[in-house]
Amino acid sequence: MTIRIANTTFDRVNYDADADVLYLSVGDPDGAANFDESSEGHHLRFDDRGQLVGVTIVRPRWLLDHEGQITITIPERITVGADAVGAALV
């Protein structure tokens, strides 16, 4: 399964249903060089060129159920709907 958010296609997708955390990465997540946090509390990983290579989305199921979307600021604000990530939250 792949998930595309903005201009990034994540080819590694792992959802922890007990913790309601969605882990997304491009290739090996250990390749990240820089780490940051979005203003919404999601964890962001970047490679040494500044390209987004990983996102850890906190409470994706809750956000979709209660707000109908997930907002991630990386640094531009991106809105993610159930059509993009819903299949991973099974």
Summary of the structure (lengths in Angstrom):
residues: 90
radius of gyration: 12.0
end to end distance: 12.3
largest distance: 35.6
contacts: 243
relative contact order: 0.23
helix: 20%
strand: 43%
